[in-house]
C-alpha cells in the first residue's frame, strides 16, 4: 500500500497450514508512518514435516519516516520440521522503532517444547535503515528432540547502519 497502515489491537491465533510461508501480520509498503501495536499473534502452526516452511509473527518492510512496531505479543507459534524457520519479528528495510514487544518462541501453548530443531529467531533484522530497539523482551525456549539448527533471540545481517538498542532483554534458553 502507498498509505500509512495502522494495525492495532488485533488477535491472530489458531491458524494451521501445511505448506509455504505464513505470516501473522505482513506490511510490505514503500510508504511511511505505519503503526503496528497491541496485537497478539499466537498458536500459528505449520504442520508440514518435510519441506522448508516458515512462520513469521510480524514481517515489516517500509521506508524512512516515523514507523512504530510496539506492544505486540508474539508467542507459542509452531513449526513441524528441522528444515523450518520460526521468526517473531522480521525487519526488512526502512526505519522503525521496535519497542515494548514481547516474543516467546520454542514452546506450544501448554508449555511443551517445539521438538523439531528448526531455525528460530526472535527478532531478525535483515536489512534497513536506522532502527531503534527499546524495551523488548525476547525468550527462546524449549528443547528439540531432533535437529540442531541455531536459535537466536536477536540476529542482524546489518553491519553498516547505526542502530539504537536500549533496555532490551534477549534470552536464548533453548538447548540443542
Steps between C-alpha positions, in 0.01 A plus 500: 500500500608861450304621802602477863370186671367501855467140618405505867330276756460187289512137612635256244493143630441131436588496129641177356660448159682208340711689246682818409560811701260633760480847653299635790530857368696602190561861397686544175465863402706773335319757714579612855339582837360155575389388846472135603412484867325300771451192280504143635628234262513143625447133430582530131604155377661353194449123502715410198758248622739507201508831306686818596203701623485809720280691740562867582294687758562851359675572170567873460648677197458873445692815418638772725262700715333450833426127500407334829473131591407498868331301773443186296492155662622214280514155656459125471524472123599155370701363209496123445835410344874559518498687167253759623554858618312665784535879542333742742565835326687540172612849397576553133610847398375837608536674832288413801482491876431157650402540863328315781445186292489162673605188311511146632580218257603135533203372701134435427202645690529222762869577561625189317811531284473549126692180435647548151838673501382772261670837458337736753550878504331734747581822313669478160634821347581420137567842351397853561549848620554625850284283723438551869442206736368607842361296791436179303493162675591194294519146635592192295438181698433130479712203409490339155500122474642505143715734292748759612440830318607819671257709698523873568317739729630780273693475174598769251651486153573875513862608542505867395190684625475662841241340726391571855456220753370601844368300792414181310502150644619239251513146645573188299431213740448234232730200517593324178 
